[in-house]
Amino acid sequence: MTVLVRDLRPDDPADVAAFAHVRHLALPYILWTPEAVVHRLVHTHPDARSRSLVAEEDGETIGTAQLGLVHDSPEPGQGYLNVYVRPDRGRRGAGGLLVRTSEEYLVTEGATKLFAWVLDEPADLAFALRHGYARRRSAHFLRLDLANVTLPDPPPPPPGVELRTAAGLADDPRPMFELDAETLADEPSDVDVEFTDYEAWLAETWRHPLLNRELTSVAVVDGRPVAFSVAHTDGGTRYSTAMTGTVRAHRGRGLAKLTKTDSLRRARAAGCTEALTGNDTDNGPMLAVNKWLGYETCGTEVRHVRELG
């Protein structure tokens, strides 16, 4: 049997659905829908030179890759590739072929350092090591049984803080962009990012098909968003927190706990039964908030890097 690698065909619904299905099997802790897969490919900034690849065996999609350049970093030459193969289709050469194809392309686009997330499993870690990738930091996937958990009572808003939703801020989303940019800059990361392109943020983030503005809770002070918990939903019963953060001037007031609790309560009232999120293992404050809410670790990924040259 022969494995081949090609680009995803975003105009082919069956091809996109197969890509999303493989990703779901490999990473059930993340929301994957065909619409989200196409959105990422089509609306990622052109300077990222992004591609989505599939590995096929006799016409069946058995592996996937998403890759590109970190175009919004002040340090040039940084790229990423994230390769996932169906758990029941391993040891057929799909992963290695996806890695080689991705690396060859990224090198032609000027990449000199490549980052990749790898599941914290012996076979996956050994695969990364064989291909020249060195282990860095790690992050946990967390899950909450939203249908059955007893959520803690939400803390009272501090004086001067109003709870709203992103839907109520849709007339002028620029303050949400500014909030997102500041909190993202303080997230644990291997790569510094200068998040300054408002139009790109509108296309990639604000209009993302998974974004649920009604379930995204926002803390507002003097008319300005200062903290939020961003909700993604898959159109069914699964809910995921894409980001929870607070601007520096208002940290230490419990706003992350406030907005996340409010968002979860909204999600359960809307019929969501499963809540997912992820945290860097060094992000102690958010890990503490999620533990307080009842989340449990359901998986771990390890960031790897390969220096080229």
C-alpha positions in Angstrom: 0.0 0.0 0.0 1.3 3.4 -1.0 1.0 6.6 1.2 1.1 9.9 -0.6 0.9 13.5 0.7 -1.0 16.4 -1.0 -2.6 19.7 -0.1 -6.1 19.7 1.4 -8.8 20.6 -1.1 -10.8 23.3 0.8 -13.6 23.2 -1.9 -14.1 19.5 -1.5 -16.5 18.9 1.5 -15.6 15.2 1.7 -11.9 16.0 1.8 -12.3 18.6 4.5 -14.6 16.3 6.6 -12.0 13.6 6.4 -9.3 16.0 7.6 -11.5 17.1 10.6 -12.3 13.5 11.4 -8.6 12.5 11.6 -7.9 15.5 13.8 -10.8 14.6 16.1 -9.6 11.0 16.4 -6.0 12.1 17.2 -7.0 15.1 19.4 -10.5 14.6 20.8 -9.8 17.4 23.4 -10.0 20.1 20.7 -13.1 21.2 18.6 -12.7 20.2 15.0 -15.3 21.1 12.4 -15.0 21.2 8.6 -15.9 24.9 8.7 -13.1 25.7 11.2 -10.6 23.7 9.1 -11.4 25.7 6.0 -11.5 29.0 7.9 -8.0 28.5 9.2 -6.6 27.6 5.8 -8.4 30.4 4.0 -8.2 33.3 6.5 -4.7 32.9 8.0 -2.6 35.9 7.1 -1.0 35.5 3.6 2.5 36.2 5.1 2.1 33.0 7.2 2.4 31.0 4.0 0.2 28.4 5.6 -0.7 25.0 4.2 -2.9 22.1 5.3 -1.7 18.7 4.1 -3.3 15.2 4.1 -1.6 11.8 3.9 -3.6 9.3 1.9 -3.4 5.5 1.7 -5.4 4.0 -1.1 -7.7 7.0 -1.1 -8.2 7.1 2.6 -7.1 10.1 4.7 -4.9 8.7 7.5 -2.8 11.7 8.5 -2.9 15.5 8.5 -0.5 18.5 8.9 -1.0 22.2 9.4 2.1 24.3 8.8 3.3 27.9 8.2 5.5 30.7 9.3 5.1 32.7 12.5 4.7 35.9 10.4 3.8 38.2 13.3 7.0 37.5 15.4 9.8 40.1 15.4 12.2 37.2 15.0 12.3 36.1 11.4 12.7 32.5 10.2 10.4 30.8 12.7 7.9 28.2 11.4 5.5 25.6 12.8 4.2 22.2 11.8 1.7 20.1 13.7 1.3 16.5 12.4 -1.3 14.1 13.5 -2.0 10.6 12.2 -5.1 8.5 13.0 -4.3 6.4 16.1 -5.3 3.2 14.3 -3.3 4.0 11.1 0.2 4.4 12.6 3.5 2.8 11.5 2.6 3.2 7.8 5.0 6.1 7.0 2.4 8.8 6.9 3.8 10.8 9.8 7.3 10.8 8.5 6.2 11.8 5.0 4.2 14.6 6.3 7.1 15.9 8.4 9.5 15.7 5.4 7.1 17.5 3.1 6.3 20.2 5.6 10.0 20.8 6.4 11.0 21.0 2.7 8.3 23.6 2.1 9.1 25.7 5.2 12.8 25.8 4.4 12.0 27.2 0.9 9.9 29.9 2.7 12.9 30.9 4.8 12.3 29.0 8.1 15.4 28.2 10.2 13.7 27.1 13.4 10.6 24.8 13.5 8.2 24.3 16.4 5.8 21.4 16.8 3.4 20.1 19.4 3.7 16.4 20.1 1.5 14.2 22.3 3.1 13.2 25.5 3.1 9.5 24.7 6.2 7.3 24.3 5.7 6.6 20.6 5.0 10.2 19.7 8.0 11.5 21.7 10.3 8.9 20.2 9.1 9.9 16.7 9.9 13.6 17.4 13.4 12.7 18.7 14.1 10.6 15.6 13.3 13.5 13.4 15.6 15.9 15.2 13.2 17.7 17.5 14.1 18.6 21.0 11.7 18.7 23.9 10.6 22.1 25.4 7.7 23.1 27.5 4.4 21.2 27.9 0.6 22.0 28.1 -2.3 20.1 29.6 -5.7 19.4 28.0 -8.5 19.7 30.6 -12.1 18.5 30.5 -15.2 19.3 32.6 -18.3 17.2 32.7 -20.6 20.2 32.4 -23.8 18.2 32.4 -23.1 16.7 35.9 -20.6 18.9 37.7 -21.7 21.3 40.5 -20.3 24.6 39.4 -19.1 26.9 42.2 -21.1 30.0 42.8 -19.7 32.9 40.8 -17.7 35.4 42.7 -19.4 38.8 43.0 -18.1 41.4 40.5 -15.7 43.9 42.1 -17.0 47.5 42.4 -17.1 49.2 39.0 -17.0 45.9 37.0 -19.9 45.0 34.7 -20.4 41.6 33.1 -21.4 41.6 29.5 -21.1 39.2 26.5 -19.1 39.7 23.3 -22.4 39.8 21.4 -23.1 43.1 23.2 -19.8 44.5 22.0 -20.2 43.6 18.3 -20.8 47.1 17.1 -17.2 48.1 17.9 -14.9 45.0 18.4 -11.7 47.0 18.4 -11.5 47.1 22.2 -11.9 43.3 22.2 -8.9 43.2 19.8 -6.9 45.3 22.2 -7.8 43.1 25.1 -6.9 40.0 23.2 -3.6 41.5 22.0 -2.4 42.4 25.5 -3.4 39.1 27.2 -1.9 37.1 24.3 1.4 38.8 24.7 1.6 37.5 28.3 0.7 33.9 27.5 3.6 31.4 28.1 5.2 30.8 24.7 8.3 29.9 22.8 7.8 32.7 20.3 7.3 36.5 20.9 4.4 37.8 18.8 3.5 41.4 17.9 -0.2 41.2 17.6 -1.0 44.5 15.8 -3.0 43.7 12.7 -6.7 44.5 13.5 -8.0 43.5 10.1 -6.3 40.1 10.3 -7.7 39.7 13.8 -11.2 40.4 12.5 -10.8 37.8 9.8 -9.1 35.1 11.8 -10.5 35.5 15.3 -13.6 37.6 15.5 -15.3 35.9 12.5 -14.1 32.4 13.4 -16.9 29.9 12.8 -16.5 28.4 16.3 -16.6 31.7 18.1 -19.8 31.9 20.2 -20.2 35.6 21.2 -23.3 34.9 23.3 -21.3 32.6 25.5 -18.1 34.7 25.6 -18.2 36.6 28.9 -16.5 40.0 29.2 -15.7 42.1 32.3 -16.1 45.8 31.5 -14.8 48.8 33.4 -15.8 52.3 32.4 -17.0 51.0 29.1 -13.8 49.1 28.2 -13.3 45.4 28.2 -10.6 44.4 30.7 -11.1 40.6 31.0 -12.8 37.9 29.1 -13.4 34.2 28.7 -13.7 33.3 25.0 -16.1 30.5 24.1 -16.0 28.2 21.1 -18.8 25.8 20.4 -19.2 23.1 17.7 -22.9 23.6 17.0 -23.7 20.6 19.2 -23.1 20.1 22.9 -19.3 20.6 23.1 -17.9 23.9 24.4 -14.2 25.0 24.6 -12.5 27.9 26.2 -10.2 29.5 23.6 -8.8 32.1 25.9 -9.2 33.6 29.3 -7.3 36.6 30.3 -7.2 40.0 32.1 -5.3 43.2 31.2 -2.3 43.9 33.4 -3.9 46.9 35.2 -6.8 44.8 36.5 -5.1 41.6 37.5 -5.5 40.3 41.0 -9.2 41.2 41.2 -10.6 37.7 40.3 -11.8 38.7 36.9 -10.6 35.6 35.1 -12.5 33.4 37.6 -15.5 35.7 37.3 -15.7 35.6 33.5 -15.0 31.9 33.1 -17.6 30.9 35.7 -20.2 33.1 34.0 -19.3 31.7 30.6 -19.6 28.1 31.8 -23.0 28.8 33.4 -24.2 30.3 30.1 -22.9 27.3 28.2 -24.7 24.8 30.4 -27.9 26.8 30.2 -27.5 26.7 26.4 -27.3 22.9 26.4 -23.6 22.3 26.4 -22.6 19.1 28.2 -18.8 19.0 27.8 -16.3 21.8 28.4 -12.7 21.6 27.2 -9.7 23.9 27.7 -5.9 23.8 27.7 -3.2 25.4 29.9 0.5 25.6 29.7 2.0 23.7 32.7 3.7 26.9 33.8 0.4 28.9 33.9 -0.3 28.4 37.6 -3.0 31.0 38.0 -5.3 29.6 35.3 -4.6 26.0 36.3 -5.7 27.0 39.8 -8.9 28.6 38.4 -9.7 25.5 36.3 -9.1 23.2 39.3 -11.5 25.3 41.4 -14.1 24.9 38.6 -13.7 21.1 38.5 -11.6 20.5 35.4 -9.5 17.4 35.2 -6.5 16.7 33.0 -7.3 14.5 30.1 -4.1 14.7 28.0 -0.8 16.5 27.6 1.3 17.8 24.7 4.9 18.8 24.6 6.3 21.6 22.5 9.4 20.6 20.4 11.8 22.6 18.4 14.2 21.8 15.6 17.0 24.2 14.6 17.8 24.1 10.9 21.1 25.0 9.2 
